[in-house]
Amino acid sequence: MQKSDSQRSKLSRFVDLARVYRGWSRTELSRVLGRDPSKIIPESGNPKLDLLVGLAEALDWTIGDVAESVWCDRNAPESNETRQFRDLSVEALAAHESGRYEDMLGVTRRMRLAASTPREHAITCNREVGAWDGLGRYPRALEASQEGLSIGCPDPDVQAMLQANLANAHYTLWHLIEAKAVARDLIERLEADPTRSEPMRVALGMAHYVRGHVARRQLDSEPARQSRLAHEAGEHLRRSVEIHLDLDAEFSNASYSGIANTSKGGLLEVDVALGRADPLITIEHITHELEQVIDPKDASLRGDLLESWGWWSIFGCNIALRHLGPTEVHRPMAILTNKASEIADALGNWSLRERAFTLENFRRQRIADLTGLEPDWFLDEEEIRTISGTMGRFPGFRDVGWRILDAAHIFDPTS
């Protein structure tokens, strides 16, 4: 069947489903959709946006779900998979380790065909989480985690990793209440188990990482509980450091030391919030440590360890915004947001990009508050593409992204 015929068939099913769901005749449905009854479905099989919107509203679906269902077989693998599931799983891990996330995603599609047990299906979902996370498609990573947990896999190691990844996906998307709840449940279960395997130890370390950073992120949103939240963040971040350093010592995996270093950076922000450290001295310390990555693209550091220094830059910005005066904040923040952006670009890390752009926007708002003038943004084409990509990946960033683009006058017809 040709692609156009396949899409016409799917659209026809959606039209019939919407008609039955609403109890409408074909004429009534065509009037709602703004179409001639004989021409609801285009000959090409490619629907216009208004048709997808109309079908979604008629069905009470989301537009994205309708669109994905129409095009879901695009680039799909063959219906028969000849390779063994285990071999495909190893290939997916190798792709992840080398940062080939598109390739990894392609392998996971084949894993879905080869999977024959609940455990294999759950492992497939966990591999998909890694691919979607690497591509910065965090809502899809969240969905893959949820799907994997719903399968009923009997393997506690796989279940623990999926739950840790679910907590991290919520945290990355700023779903702080959900992230905290999922991480807390995992901590309560795994801390009570003295016979933890390596995957369970990894999951426990990630749960403490998420729980600690959630509390750290809540410092500004809940000022009445700031001291309690700072102590909570410190407790869990220290436990994250302990677990990940133990894992690194035992398995010699630089990823573990990188996550531990990110938690150490978060502790610097917490100590300043608790009044245990001076903000200016702490920012100077952070800036000094960042000399290890003067040029992130040429740095010997890679992966989670390089990423950790990007987060140190973000933590330094948070300290500056929270504790420095209006005339002190700009120079350190300009340096630190620039370094975070450099590391994000070297890694293709969208989460770091979101924070760097958001914090730089905060800094410029401070300038506007002082001077009464809105500073212009000067963006090249690559930066515009990056902001657009960040807006797509973080719904909460979209208002900030539009403000940045407006300040850059990229929609000005005279520019």
C-alpha positions in Angstrom: 0.0 0.0 0.0 1.3 3.4 -0.9 1.9 6.0 1.8 -1.0 8.2 0.5 -3.4 5.3 0.5 -2.4 4.3 4.0 -3.0 7.9 5.3 -6.3 8.2 3.5 -7.4 4.9 5.1 -6.4 6.2 8.6 -8.1 9.5 8.0 -11.2 7.7 6.9 -11.2 5.7 10.2 -10.8 8.9 12.2 -13.8 10.5 10.3 -15.9 7.4 11.0 -14.8 7.3 14.6 -15.6 11.0 15.1 -19.0 10.6 13.5 -20.0 7.6 15.7 -18.5 9.3 18.8 -20.6 12.4 18.3 -23.6 10.7 16.9 -23.5 12.9 13.8 -24.3 12.1 10.2 -21.5 12.5 7.6 -23.2 15.8 6.5 -23.2 17.1 10.1 -19.5 16.1 10.6 -18.5 17.7 7.3 -20.2 21.0 8.3 -18.3 21.0 11.6 -15.0 20.3 9.7 -15.8 22.9 7.1 -15.6 20.4 4.3 -17.7 19.2 1.4 -19.2 15.8 2.4 -17.6 14.2 -0.6 -14.2 15.8 -0.1 -13.5 15.4 3.6 -10.4 13.3 3.0 -7.9 14.8 0.6 -6.8 12.7 -2.4 -3.1 13.2 -1.4 -3.8 11.7 2.1 -2.0 14.7 3.6 -4.5 16.6 5.8 -4.4 20.3 6.3 -4.0 21.5 9.9 -7.6 22.7 10.2 -8.8 19.1 9.4 -6.6 17.7 12.2 -7.8 20.3 14.6 -11.4 19.6 13.7 -11.0 15.9 14.1 -9.2 16.3 17.4 -11.9 18.5 18.8 -14.7 16.2 17.6 -12.9 13.2 19.2 -11.7 15.0 22.4 -8.2 14.0 21.5 -5.1 16.2 21.4 -4.1 17.5 18.0 -0.7 15.8 18.4 -2.2 12.4 19.1 -4.3 12.6 15.9 -1.4 13.8 13.8 0.9 11.1 15.2 -1.7 8.4 14.6 -2.0 9.5 10.9 1.7 9.4 10.3 2.8 6.8 12.8 4.2 4.4 10.3 6.6 6.9 8.8 10.1 5.5 8.8 8.8 2.4 10.6 10.9 -0.7 10.5 10.0 -3.9 8.7 7.3 -6.0 10.4 9.7 -9.0 10.9 12.8 -8.6 13.0 15.4 -11.3 12.6 18.0 -10.2 15.2 17.8 -11.4 18.8 16.5 -9.0 21.4 19.6 -9.2 23.5 21.9 -8.2 20.6 19.6 -5.2 19.8 19.7 -4.2 23.4 23.5 -4.2 23.5 23.5 -2.2 20.2 21.2 0.4 21.8 23.5 0.7 24.8 26.5 1.2 22.5 24.7 3.9 20.6 23.9 5.7 23.9 27.4 5.5 25.1 28.7 7.1 21.9 25.9 9.8 21.8 24.2 8.4 18.7 20.7 9.0 20.0 18.9 8.9 16.6 20.5 5.6 15.9 19.6 4.4 19.4 15.9 5.3 18.7 16.0 3.4 15.5 17.3 0.3 17.3 14.6 0.6 20.0 11.9 0.4 17.3 13.4 -2.9 16.2 13.6 -4.0 19.9 9.8 -3.5 20.1 9.4 -6.0 17.3 11.8 -8.5 18.8 10.5 -8.2 22.4 8.4 -11.2 23.5 8.0 -10.9 27.3 6.9 -8.1 29.6 10.5 -7.8 30.8 11.8 -7.2 27.3 9.1 -4.7 26.5 10.0 -2.8 29.7 13.7 -2.9 28.8 12.8 -1.5 25.4 10.9 1.4 27.0 13.9 2.1 29.2 16.2 2.2 26.2 13.7 4.6 24.5 14.0 6.9 27.6 17.7 7.1 27.0 17.3 8.0 23.4 14.5 10.6 23.9 16.5 12.1 26.8 19.6 12.4 24.7 17.6 14.1 21.9 16.1 16.5 24.4 12.6 15.2 23.8 11.8 15.0 27.5 8.0 14.6 27.2 8.6 11.5 25.1 11.1 10.3 27.7 8.4 10.8 30.3 5.9 8.8 28.2 8.3 6.0 27.6 9.0 5.7 31.4 5.3 5.6 32.1 4.7 3.0 29.5 7.4 0.8 30.8 6.1 0.9 34.3 2.6 0.1 33.2 3.7 -3.2 31.5 4.0 -5.2 34.7 7.6 -6.2 34.4 8.5 -8.7 37.2 12.2 -7.7 37.2 12.8 -5.2 40.2 16.0 -3.9 38.6 14.2 -2.8 35.4 11.3 -1.4 37.4 13.6 0.6 39.6 15.5 2.1 36.6 12.2 3.0 34.9 10.9 4.7 38.1 14.2 6.6 38.5 14.0 7.8 34.9 10.4 8.8 35.4 11.4 11.0 38.4 14.2 12.5 36.4 12.0 13.3 33.4 9.5 15.0 35.7 12.3 17.0 37.3 13.8 18.0 33.9 10.4 19.3 32.8 9.9 21.2 36.1 7.1 18.9 37.3 8.6 19.3 40.8 5.7 17.8 42.9 5.5 14.7 40.6 9.3 14.3 40.6 9.5 14.5 44.4 6.7 12.0 44.9 8.1 9.4 42.5 11.7 9.9 43.9 10.4 9.6 47.5 8.6 6.4 46.8 11.7 4.9 45.2 14.0 6.0 48.1 11.7 4.5 50.7 11.6 1.2 49.0 15.3 0.9 48.0 16.9 2.3 51.2 15.2 -0.6 53.1 16.7 -3.2 50.8 20.3 -4.2 52.0 20.8 -6.5 48.9 20.7 -3.8 46.3 22.0 -4.7 42.8 24.0 -2.2 40.7 20.9 -1.1 38.8 19.1 -0.6 42.1 22.0 1.4 43.5 22.0 3.5 40.3 18.2 4.1 40.7 18.6 5.0 44.3 21.4 7.4 43.6 19.2 9.1 40.9 16.2 9.2 43.2 18.3 11.1 45.8 19.7 13.3 43.1 16.2 14.2 41.9 14.8 14.7 45.4 17.7 17.0 46.4 17.5 19.1 43.2 13.8 19.4 43.5 14.1 20.9 46.9 16.9 23.2 45.7 14.7 24.4 42.8 11.9 25.1 45.3 14.0 27.6 47.3 12.6 30.6 45.4 9.1 29.4 44.9 8.4 28.6 48.6 10.4 31.3 50.5 8.5 30.5 53.8 10.0 27.0 53.7 13.4 28.0 52.4 15.4 26.9 55.4 13.6 23.5 55.6 13.9 23.0 51.8 17.6 23.8 51.9 18.3 21.3 54.6 16.2 18.7 52.7 18.2 19.4 49.5 21.5 19.1 51.4 20.5 15.8 52.9 19.6 14.2 49.6 22.4 15.7 47.5 25.0 14.5 50.0 23.5 11.0 49.8 23.6 11.2 45.9 27.2 12.2 46.0 28.0 9.2 48.4 26.2 6.6 46.3 27.6 7.8 42.9 31.1 8.0 44.2 30.8 4.5 45.6 29.5 3.3 42.2 32.4 5.1 40.4 35.0 3.5 42.7 33.5 0.0 42.2 32.7 0.1 38.4 35.0 2.9 37.1 32.3 4.7 35.2 32.9 8.4 34.6 29.1 8.9 34.3 28.8 8.2 38.0 31.5 10.8 39.0 29.8 13.3 36.7 26.5 13.0 38.5 28.2 13.2 41.8 29.9 16.4 40.7 26.6 17.9 39.7 25.2 17.1 43.2 28.3 18.7 44.7 27.6 21.9 42.7 24.0 21.9 44.0 25.4 21.7 47.5 27.3 25.0 47.0 24.0 26.7 46.2 22.4 25.1 49.2 25.2 26.2 51.6 24.9 29.8 50.5 21.1 29.6 51.0 21.7 28.4 54.5 24.2 31.2 55.3 27.0 28.7 55.6 29.0 30.2 52.7 29.5 33.7 51.3 27.9 34.2 47.9 30.7 36.2 46.3 33.4 33.7 47.5 31.3 30.8 46.3 30.8 32.3 42.9 34.6 33.0 42.7 35.2 29.3 43.6 32.8 28.2 40.8 34.4 30.4 38.3 37.8 29.1 39.3 36.7 25.5 38.9 35.3 26.2 35.5 38.8 26.9 34.2 38.9 23.2 33.7 36.6 23.7 30.7 37.9 26.9 29.1 36.9 25.5 25.7 34.3 22.8 26.2 34.6 21.5 22.6 38.3 20.8 23.1 38.1 19.7 26.8 39.2 16.2 27.7 36.0 15.9 29.7 33.0 14.3 28.1 29.4 13.3 28.9 28.1 13.6 32.4 31.3 15.1 33.8 31.4 17.9 31.2 27.7 18.4 31.7 28.2 18.8 35.5 30.3 21.9 35.0 27.5 23.4 32.9 25.2 22.9 36.0 27.9 24.5 38.2 27.5 27.5 36.0 23.7 27.5 36.5 24.1 27.1 40.3 26.4 30.1 40.3 23.8 32.1 38.4 21.1 31.1 40.9 23.4 32.3 43.8 24.0 35.6 42.0 20.3 36.2 41.4 19.3 35.3 44.9 22.0 37.0 46.9 23.8 39.7 45.0 22.8 43.3 44.7 21.5 44.9 41.5 24.9 46.3 40.5 26.9 43.1 41.4 24.9 40.5 39.6 25.6 41.3 36.0 29.2 40.4 35.4 29.3 37.0 37.1 26.0 36.1 35.5 27.1 37.1 32.0 30.2 34.9 32.4 28.3 32.0 33.8 25.4 31.9 31.4 27.9 32.1 28.5 29.8 29.1 29.9 26.6 27.1 30.4 25.6 27.8 26.8 29.1 26.8 25.5 28.9 23.5 27.4 25.3 22.9 26.3 26.2 23.5 22.7 29.2 21.1 23.0 26.9 18.4 24.3 23.7 19.2 22.5 22.1 19.4 26.0 18.7 21.1 25.8 18.0 21.2 29.5 21.2 23.3 30.0 20.1 25.5 27.1 16.8 26.2 28.7 18.3 27.3 32.0 21.0 29.4 30.3 18.5 31.3 28.2 16.1 31.7 31.1 18.7 33.0 33.5 20.2 35.4 30.9 16.7 36.7 30.3 16.4 37.3 34.1 19.7 39.2 34.0 18.5 41.4 31.2 15.2 42.1 33.1 17.3 43.3 36.0 19.1 45.7 33.7 15.7 47.0 32.4 14.5 47.5 36.0 17.6 49.6 36.7 17.7 51.7 33.6 14.1 51.6 32.3 15.4 50.4 29.0 15.0 46.9 27.5 18.4 45.6 26.3 18.3 44.2 22.7 19.2 40.6 22.1 21.6 40.0 19.2 21.0 36.5 17.9 22.6 34.7 14.9 20.7 32.0 13.0 22.0 29.2 15.0 20.9 30.8 18.3 17.4 31.4 16.8 17.2 27.7 15.9 18.3 26.8 19.4 15.7 29.0 21.0 13.1 27.5 18.8 14.1 24.0 19.7 14.1 24.9 23.4 10.6 26.3 23.1 9.5 23.0 21.5 11.0 20.9 24.3 10.0 23.0 27.3 6.4 24.3 27.2 7.2 26.4 30.3 10.0 28.2 28.3 7.8 29.3 25.5 6.8 32.7 26.9 10.5 33.4 27.7 11.5 32.3 24.2 9.0 34.6 22.5 10.2 37.6 24.6 13.8 36.9 23.6 12.9 36.6 19.9 10.8 39.8 20.1 13.7 41.6 21.8 16.0 40.4 19.0 13.5 42.0 16.4 13.7 38.9 14.2 10.0 39.4 13.3 10.5 43.0 12.3 9.9 43.2 8.6 12.5 46.0 8.3 15.3 43.9 9.9 
